Amino acid sequence: MNDKSIDHIENVEELGKILGDDSLDIKKRMNALFQLRTVGTFQAIKALENALVTEKSSDLIRHEVCYCFGQMIDTKENKKEIEDFLNKEVFEDPKKYNPIVLHEAAEALGNIDSDYNIKLLERFLNYEDDIIKETCEISVENLNWMLKTNHGETEGLKKENLFYKTNDPAAPFNIHNKDKNNKYNDIEYIKEILHNEKETIYDRYRALFTLREFNNERAVEILCECFNKEFSGKFSPLLKHEISFILGQMCTVAKKALNMLEVVLQDESEDPIVRHETALALGEITK
């Protein structure tokens, strides 16, 4: 079976078998995982749940399963199933899972608006792992932002008008409001928010996703500058890993990021979560 044929499989049982077969190479298994996300049905979610619980060794697969959960919340039934599963399976006994898995699970819950999820994630605001602590802080703020703005409505932010329509840990500022007094239309102002350590990490994340929404070479330059050694103290591993993720999404305009990303990937002093996301970004940009 070649990888292209997996992209055309819609049989959930067949995809689940490929994903769960650890004798297959990781690329085939990951293709099956993301094809289940594309299928997007309740049954596809159940197959991903089974993969998370039965996976023998790969934290990469477990964490991508949780990422896909965050992208599969387009129906009330799906949202309820994912929320219940993550609350029970992951967050009742978080020590069972590697921090990168817990990180993605927290991001997924950060897009499922409920008071319960806010209270659950608040319990992890003093977690011993900084990546989990920061992720939960961002997720709580995102849920509060959803409630405060009615999912961006009071800011004039409509998902259908965005260039990128994925479910993300933070919403961009509304640069599609072309009023001359809209400060967020100024890309250099967005850079200031990103670099300002006095801003909340949530607003700095919003700046990242706003740069992605600009989707131009200047935005790529600003993102790449964050890896310069002179700024190393300003950006946590979580922020830097999100920068790499965004550059990967901006692959059509991010060719100039290749050299910087190669340097980051080879830097053994970088946190594994940063190097992991950088490797993925390089794969996207060089396709």
Secondary structure, 3 states (H helix, E strand, C coil): CCHHHHCCCCCHHHHHHHHHCCCCCHHHHHHHHHHHHHHCCHHHHHHHHHHHHHCCCCHHHHHHHHHHHHCCCCCHHHHHHHHHHHHHHHCCCHHHCCHHHHHHHHHHHCCCCCHHHHHHHHCCCCCCCHHHHHHHHHHHHHHHHHHHHCCCHHHCCCHHHCCCCCCCCCCCCCCCCCCCCCHHHCHHHHHHHHHCCCCCHHHHHHHHHHHHHHCCHHHHHHHHHCCCHHHCCCCCHHHHHHHHHHHHHCCCCCHHHHHHHHHHHHCCCCCHHHHHHHHHHHHHHCC
